Amino acid sequence: MSKSDILAEVWDFAYEGDPNIVEVYISALRRKIDAPFGRRSITTVRGAGYRLEADGDIGA
């Protein structure tokens, strides 16, 4: 999912703040749902956006 898609769905197209807010919230989500469990379920797809992985074990 692209950053612009996330902005449109969560904040809507009229959002005039800093688009880096998406990165801030992705980072917070990673700290809450990935770090405590040793997972990487939210991955960054360079130039495209973010992807939710079904099996994001760090050791894999």
RAPEPE-V549556 format. One record per backbone hydrogen bond with DSSP energy under -1.0 kcal/mol. NH is the residue of the N-H (numbers start at 1). CO is the residue of the C=O. If there is no record, write none. Layout:
nh:co
NH:CO
NH:CO
This chain:
nh:co
6:2
7:3
8:4
9:5
10:6
11:7
12:7
15:12
21:18
22:19
24:20
25:21
26:22
27:23
28:24
29:25
30:26
31:27
32:28
33:29
34:30
35:30
37:34
38:35
39:34
40:56
43:51
45:49
48:45
49:45
50:1
51:43
53:41
58:38
